[in-house]
Amino acid sequence: MEKGRILLALTGIHPGRWRELLSAEREVVLEPDGASDPSITYAVVWKQRPNLLSSLPNLRAVFSIGAGVDHIFADPTLPDVPIVKVVADNLTQYMTEYVVWRVLDHHRQGMLYRSQQQKKIWHEPPQRPAGDISVGIMGLGTLGRAAASVLLSLGFAVNGWSRSERPMKGVSTYAGEAGLVPFLNATDILVVLLPLTPQTQGVINYGVLKELRKRNGLGGSVLINAGRGKLQKDADILRALEDGTLKEASLDVFEVEPLPKTSRLWTHPKVFVTPHAAATSDPVHLVPIMLRQMAAFERGGKLENVVDRDAGY
């Protein structure tokens, strides 16, 4: 295969560093030369505009700069070429750090202590050992399994739920619709790392949150969502916090992003907000992986981490 040009199509992300690094080995353009530009063989995208890729006759593959690919599938005219999600050690590390940070903060009652500090209250509440707390991870892919491994090493009981069976040593695993309620009933801290698909949109709703275990060493159930914003229903989370269904929540993603300034989640005393920052895509780490994949593919090799179009991830 001949080297063609890379189309870099990023919305909401400055392309400068991505373009600089990709240009070390390939010619990179930010727009095709017309709708049917024959020179473009790869597209590196984040929330590309609809119809941008549909007429490119020599497009061989589309690369997402993030672990999620729902932004690619939002284009109904997407051509029938492989879609590659980037899996990188640093992305996995960032997500693991975020999940462990938030689990430990809720476990060690960080919100209570911060409130006490503001009021100058000197009080030590009871502290339960990690082994008394069950962390349930929805989504046992690369990110979920890495986080589960570290949580196990800290002594937490860990549950895992996925669409299909994904056994993991030391983790109590559940699968499919039949396994969801038993998984929730055994979970104190729910960590959401699911991909966004038509089947998972809105899955974190009031009915699901009601099934979490409330009589536990934390004094209530906790939600941590570091997956995708449209997995959750913001209004249902607020309802659950108000009536005691949830004790606390850490949210990195939201139905609408940036989170509107009018949202009550910003100021809710039981909510910790971060701006979709759990695992930031770093071009220094990700671009070499993409370039390596392109070169290997042109030598007759197979692309890695290709998305299952039927599953949506």
TORTOR-707784 format. One record per residue (C-alpha): residue in three letters; y, x, z; residue number from 1. Coordinates in nm, 2 decimals, m for minus. Layout:
NODE residuo     yy     xx     zz num
NODE     ALA      Y      X      Z NUM
...
This chain:
NODE residuo     yy     xx     zz num
NODE     MET   0.00   0.00   0.00   1
NODE     GLU   0.36   0.11  m0.07   2
NODE     LYS   0.61   0.11   0.21   3
NODE     GLY   0.85  m0.18   0.18   4
NODE     ARG   1.16  m0.27   0.37   5
NODE     ILE   1.17  m0.42   0.72   6
NODE     LEU   1.37  m0.74   0.77   7
NODE     LEU   1.52  m0.73   1.13   8
NODE     ALA   1.62  m1.08   1.23   9
NODE     LEU   1.73  m1.11   1.59  10
NODE     THR   1.92  m1.40   1.74  11
NODE     GLY   2.10  m1.35   2.07  12
NODE     ILE   2.00  m0.98   2.08  13
NODE     HIS   2.21  m0.69   1.94  14
NODE     PRO   2.01  m0.53   1.66  15
NODE     GLY   2.17  m0.18   1.69  16
NODE     ARG   1.91   0.01   1.89  17
NODE     TRP   1.62  m0.18   1.72  18
NODE     ARG   1.75  m0.09   1.38  19
NODE     GLU   1.82   0.27   1.47  20
NODE     LEU   1.46   0.33   1.59  21
NODE     LEU   1.29   0.14   1.31  22
NODE     SER   1.50   0.33   1.05  23
NODE     ALA   1.34   0.65   1.16  24
NODE     GLU   1.05   0.57   0.94  25
NODE     ARG   1.14   0.26   0.73  26
NODE     GLU   1.44   0.11   0.55  27
NODE     VAL   1.57  m0.17   0.76  28
NODE     VAL   1.79  m0.46   0.65  29
NODE     LEU   1.94  m0.75   0.85  30
NODE     GLU   1.94  m0.99   0.55  31
NODE     PRO   1.71  m1.01   0.25  32
NODE     ASP   1.85  m0.96  m0.10  33
NODE     GLY   1.82  m1.33  m0.18  34
NODE     ALA   1.56  m1.58  m0.06  35
NODE     SER   1.28  m1.42  m0.27  36
NODE     ASP   1.35  m1.05  m0.20  37
NODE     PRO   1.03  m0.87  m0.31  38
NODE     SER   1.12  m0.55  m0.13  39
NODE     ILE   1.05  m0.68   0.22  40
NODE     THR   0.70  m0.63   0.35  41
NODE     TYR   0.75  m0.68   0.73  42
NODE     ALA   0.98  m0.89   0.95  43
NODE     VAL   1.07  m0.80   1.31  44
NODE     VAL   1.21  m1.11   1.47  45
NODE     TRP   1.34  m1.30   1.77  46
NODE     LYS   1.43  m1.66   1.71  47
NODE     GLN   1.48  m1.61   1.34  48
NODE     ARG   1.66  m1.89   1.16  49
NODE     PRO   1.44  m2.15   0.97  50
NODE     ASN   1.35  m2.08   0.61  51
NODE     LEU   1.44  m1.71   0.64  52
NODE     LEU   1.08  m1.59   0.58  53
NODE     SER   0.93  m1.87   0.37  54
NODE     SER   1.00  m1.73   0.02  55
NODE     LEU   0.95  m1.36   0.07  56
NODE     PRO   0.66  m1.29  m0.18  57
NODE     ASN   0.54  m0.96  m0.04  58
NODE     LEU   0.57  m1.02   0.33  59
NODE     ARG   0.26  m0.88   0.50  60
NODE     ALA   0.32  m0.95   0.87  61
NODE     VAL   0.57  m1.08   1.12  62
NODE     PHE   0.63  m0.90   1.45  63
NODE     SER   0.77  m1.06   1.76  64
NODE     ILE   0.98  m0.83   1.98  65
NODE     GLY   0.86  m1.02   2.29  66
NODE     ALA   0.53  m1.13   2.43  67
NODE     GLY   0.61  m1.49   2.35  68
NODE     VAL   0.57  m1.62   1.99  69
NODE     ASP   0.68  m1.99   2.03  70
NODE     HIS   1.02  m1.89   1.89  71
NODE     ILE   0.84  m1.79   1.56  72
NODE     PHE   0.65  m2.11   1.54  73
NODE     ALA   0.97  m2.31   1.58  74
NODE     ASP   1.02  m2.25   1.20  75
NODE     PRO   0.82  m2.52   1.02  76
NODE     THR   0.83  m2.32   0.69  77
NODE     LEU   0.66  m2.01   0.84  78
NODE     PRO   0.46  m1.84   0.57  79
NODE     ASP   0.08  m1.78   0.61  80
NODE     VAL   0.09  m1.42   0.71  81
NODE     PRO  m0.04  m1.25   1.04  82
NODE     ILE   0.19  m1.28   1.34  83
NODE     VAL   0.18  m1.00   1.58  84
NODE     LYS   0.28  m1.02   1.95  85
NODE     VAL   0.37  m0.68   2.10  86
NODE     VAL   0.16  m0.58   2.40  87
NODE     ALA   0.30  m0.27   2.57  88
NODE     ASP   0.24  m0.10   2.90  89
NODE     ASN   0.60  m0.11   3.01  90
NODE     LEU   0.63  m0.49   2.94  91
NODE     THR   0.31  m0.54   3.15  92
NODE     GLN   0.45  m0.32   3.43  93
NODE     TYR   0.79  m0.51   3.44  94
NODE     MET   0.61  m0.84   3.46  95
NODE     THR   0.38  m0.72   3.73  96
NODE     GLU   0.67  m0.59   3.93  97
NODE     TYR   0.85  m0.92   3.90  98
NODE     VAL   0.55  m1.13   4.01  99
NODE     VAL   0.46  m0.90   4.30 100
NODE     TRP   0.83  m0.89   4.41 101
NODE     ARG   0.87  m1.26   4.42 102
NODE     VAL   0.53  m1.33   4.58 103
NODE     LEU   0.61  m1.08   4.86 104
NODE     ASP   0.96  m1.22   4.91 105
NODE     HIS   0.82  m1.57   4.96 106
NODE     HIS   0.53  m1.44   5.17 107
NODE     ARG   0.76  m1.24   5.39 108
NODE     GLN   1.01  m1.53   5.42 109
NODE     GLY   1.30  m1.36   5.24 110
NODE     MET   1.49  m1.68   5.19 111
NODE     LEU   1.48  m1.76   5.56 112
NODE     TYR   1.59  m1.41   5.66 113
NODE     ARG   1.88  m1.42   5.41 114
NODE     SER   1.99  m1.75   5.55 115
NODE     GLN   1.96  m1.62   5.91 116
NODE     GLN   2.17  m1.31   5.82 117
NODE     GLN   2.45  m1.53   5.69 118
NODE     LYS   2.45  m1.72   6.02 119
NODE     LYS   2.40  m1.40   6.23 120
NODE     ILE   2.07  m1.54   6.38 121
NODE     TRP   1.83  m1.29   6.54 122
NODE     HIS   1.50  m1.47   6.52 123
NODE     GLU   1.15  m1.34   6.41 124
NODE     PRO   0.93  m1.62   6.28 125
NODE     PRO   0.55  m1.60   6.28 126
NODE     GLN   0.41  m1.39   5.99 127
NODE     ARG   0.07  m1.46   5.84 128
NODE     PRO  m0.14  m1.18   5.68 129
NODE     ALA  m0.17  m1.17   5.30 130
NODE     GLY  m0.53  m1.27   5.32 131
NODE     ASP  m0.43  m1.61   5.45 132
NODE     ILE  m0.22  m1.68   5.14 133
NODE     SER  m0.37  m1.79   4.81 134
NODE     VAL  m0.17  m1.70   4.49 135
NODE     GLY  m0.27  m1.90   4.18 136
NODE     ILE  m0.19  m1.75   3.84 137
NODE     MET  m0.17  m1.99   3.55 138
NODE     GLY  m0.25  m1.77   3.24 139
NODE     LEU  m0.50  m1.49   3.27 140
NODE     GLY  m0.40  m1.30   2.97 141
NODE     THR  m0.28  m0.93   2.98 142
NODE     LEU   0.02  m1.01   3.20 143
NODE     GLY  m0.17  m1.24   3.44 144
NODE     ARG  m0.46  m1.01   3.49 145
NODE     ALA  m0.24  m0.71   3.56 146
NODE     ALA  m0.04  m0.91   3.82 147
NODE     ALA  m0.37  m1.04   3.97 148
NODE     SER  m0.51  m0.69   4.01 149
NODE     VAL  m0.21  m0.57   4.21 150
NODE     LEU  m0.20  m0.88   4.43 151
NODE     LEU  m0.57  m0.83   4.51 152
NODE     SER  m0.50  m0.47   4.61 153
NODE     LEU  m0.23  m0.61   4.86 154
NODE     GLY  m0.49  m0.83   5.02 155
NODE     PHE  m0.39  m1.17   4.88 156
NODE     ALA  m0.65  m1.43   4.78 157
NODE     VAL  m0.61  m1.48   4.41 158
NODE     ASN  m0.70  m1.78   4.19 159
NODE     GLY  m0.67  m1.79   3.81 160
NODE     TRP  m0.65  m2.08   3.57 161
NODE     SER  m0.67  m2.06   3.19 162
NODE     ARG  m0.75  m2.28   2.90 163
NODE     SER  m1.09  m2.14   2.86 164
NODE     GLU  m1.31  m1.93   3.09 165
NODE     ARG  m1.16  m1.59   3.18 166
NODE     PRO  m1.38  m1.43   3.45 167
NODE     MET  m1.22  m1.16   3.66 168
NODE     LYS  m1.37  m0.96   3.95 169
NODE     GLY  m1.23  m1.07   4.28 170
NODE     VAL  m1.04  m1.37   4.14 171
NODE     SER  m1.16  m1.73   4.18 172
NODE     THR  m1.12  m1.86   3.82 173
NODE     TYR  m1.09  m2.21   3.69 174
NODE     ALA  m1.06  m2.33   3.33 175
NODE     GLY  m0.96  m2.63   3.12 176
NODE     GLU  m0.85  m2.97   3.22 177
NODE     ALA  m1.14  m3.02   3.46 178
NODE     GLY  m1.04  m2.71   3.65 179
NODE     LEU  m0.67  m2.76   3.69 180
NODE     VAL  m0.66  m2.99   4.00 181
NODE     PRO  m0.92  m2.79   4.19 182
NODE     PHE  m0.72  m2.47   4.11 183
NODE     LEU  m0.39  m2.63   4.23 184
NODE     ASN  m0.55  m2.77   4.54 185
NODE     ALA  m0.66  m2.41   4.64 186
NODE     THR  m0.32  m2.25   4.56 187
NODE     ASP  m0.02  m2.18   4.80 188
NODE     ILE   0.20  m1.98   4.56 189
NODE     LEU   0.18  m2.09   4.19 190
NODE     VAL   0.27  m1.82   3.94 191
NODE     VAL   0.32  m1.94   3.58 192
NODE     LEU   0.26  m1.70   3.30 193
NODE     LEU   0.13  m1.94   3.03 194
NODE     PRO   0.23  m1.92   2.67 195
NODE     LEU   0.44  m2.20   2.54 196
NODE     THR   0.24  m2.43   2.30 197
NODE     PRO   0.26  m2.80   2.22 198
NODE     GLN  m0.02  m2.85   2.48 199
NODE     THR   0.16  m2.65   2.76 200
NODE     GLN   0.52  m2.78   2.71 201
NODE     GLY   0.63  m2.96   3.03 202
NODE     VAL   0.30  m2.88   3.21 203
NODE     ILE   0.49  m2.78   3.53 204
NODE     ASN   0.59  m3.13   3.63 205
NODE     TYR   0.60  m3.33   3.95 206
NODE     GLY   0.24  m3.45   3.92 207
NODE     VAL   0.12  m3.09   3.90 208
NODE     LEU   0.34  m2.97   4.18 209
NODE     LYS   0.21  m3.25   4.41 210
NODE     GLU  m0.14  m3.11   4.38 211
NODE     LEU  m0.05  m2.77   4.53 212
NODE     ARG  m0.17  m2.69   4.88 213
NODE     LYS   0.10  m2.77   5.14 214
NODE     ARG  m0.07  m2.71   5.47 215
NODE     ASN  m0.08  m2.33   5.46 216
NODE     GLY   0.04  m2.01   5.62 217
NODE     LEU   0.37  m2.04   5.44 218
NODE     GLY   0.47  m2.38   5.57 219
NODE     GLY   0.47  m2.52   5.22 220
NODE     SER   0.39  m2.45   4.85 221
NODE     VAL   0.59  m2.22   4.63 222
NODE     LEU   0.65  m2.20   4.25 223
NODE     ILE   0.72  m1.89   4.05 224
NODE     ASN   0.78  m1.93   3.68 225
NODE     ALA   0.81  m1.61   3.47 226
NODE     GLY   0.65  m1.76   3.16 227
NODE     ARG   0.86  m1.98   2.93 228
NODE     GLY   1.13  m2.23   3.03 229
NODE     LYS   1.00  m2.53   2.84 230
NODE     LEU   0.68  m2.50   3.04 231
NODE     GLN   0.86  m2.67   3.33 232
NODE     LYS   1.07  m2.98   3.39 233
NODE     ASP   1.37  m2.87   3.58 234
NODE     ALA   1.44  m3.22   3.72 235
NODE     ASP   1.09  m3.24   3.85 236
NODE     ILE   1.12  m2.91   4.03 237
NODE     LEU   1.44  m3.03   4.20 238
NODE     ARG   1.27  m3.35   4.30 239
NODE     ALA   0.98  m3.16   4.45 240
NODE     LEU   1.22  m2.93   4.64 241
NODE     GLU   1.42  m3.22   4.78 242
NODE     ASP   1.12  m3.42   4.90 243
NODE     GLY   0.93  m3.12   5.04 244
NODE     THR   0.66  m3.11   4.78 245
NODE     LEU   0.78  m2.75   4.72 246
NODE     LYS   0.91  m2.53   5.00 247
NODE     GLU   1.08  m2.28   4.76 248
NODE     ALA   1.09  m2.16   4.40 249
NODE     SER   1.17  m1.84   4.20 250
NODE     LEU   1.26  m1.92   3.85 251
NODE     ASP   1.32  m1.67   3.57 252
NODE     VAL   1.31  m1.92   3.29 253
NODE     PHE   1.46  m2.26   3.23 254
NODE     GLU   1.45  m2.56   2.99 255
NODE     VAL   1.79  m2.46   2.86 256
NODE     GLU   1.90  m2.10   2.85 257
NODE     PRO   2.14  m1.97   2.95 258
NODE     LEU   2.11  m2.20   3.25 259
NODE     PRO   2.41  m2.43   3.23 260
NODE     LYS   2.67  m2.37   3.50 261
NODE     THR   2.64  m2.74   3.60 262
NODE     SER   2.27  m2.71   3.69 263
NODE     ARG   2.19  m2.77   4.06 264
NODE     LEU   1.93  m2.49   4.04 265
NODE     TRP   2.21  m2.23   4.06 266
NODE     THR   2.32  m2.34   4.41 267
NODE     HIS   2.00  m2.49   4.55 268
NODE     PRO   1.93  m2.31   4.88 269
NODE     LYS   1.56  m2.30   4.82 270
NODE     VAL   1.58  m2.15   4.46 271
NODE     PHE   1.60  m1.79   4.35 272
NODE     VAL   1.74  m1.76   4.00 273
NODE     THR   1.71  m1.46   3.76 274
NODE     PRO   1.83  m1.47   3.39 275
NODE     HIS   1.51  m1.45   3.20 276
NODE     ALA   1.49  m1.08   3.31 277
NODE     ALA   1.13  m1.05   3.44 278
NODE     ALA   1.01  m0.84   3.15 279
NODE     THR   1.28  m0.72   2.91 280
NODE     SER   1.18  m0.60   2.57 281
NODE     ASP   1.27  m0.23   2.54 282
NODE     PRO   1.29  m0.10   2.18 283
NODE     VAL   1.22   0.26   2.29 284
NODE     HIS   0.87   0.15   2.39 285
NODE     LEU   0.81  m0.13   2.14 286
NODE     VAL   0.93   0.01   1.81 287
NODE     PRO   0.67   0.30   1.80 288
NODE     ILE   0.39   0.04   1.85 289
NODE     MET   0.52  m0.17   1.56 290
NODE     LEU   0.56   0.13   1.33 291
NODE     ARG   0.21   0.26   1.42 292
NODE     GLN   0.06  m0.08   1.34 293
NODE     MET   0.24  m0.10   1.01 294
NODE     ALA   0.12   0.25   0.91 295
NODE     ALA  m0.24   0.17   1.02 296
NODE     PHE  m0.24  m0.16   0.83 297
NODE     GLU  m0.13   0.02   0.51 298
NODE     ARG  m0.42   0.26   0.55 299
NODE     GLY  m0.66  m0.03   0.56 300
NODE     GLY  m0.68  m0.08   0.93 301
NODE     LYS  m0.65  m0.41   1.12 302
NODE     LEU  m0.34  m0.53   1.30 303
NODE     GLU  m0.37  m0.56   1.68 304
NODE     ASN  m0.27  m0.85   1.90 305
NODE     VAL  m0.26  m1.10   1.61 306
NODE     VAL  m0.17  m1.45   1.72 307
NODE     ASP  m0.43  m1.73   1.69 308
NODE     ARG  m0.23  m1.99   1.50 309
NODE     ASP  m0.45  m2.27   1.61 310
NODE     ALA  m0.41  m2.18   1.98 311
NODE     GLY  m0.04  m2.09   1.93 312
NODE     TYR  m0.06  m1.76   2.11 313
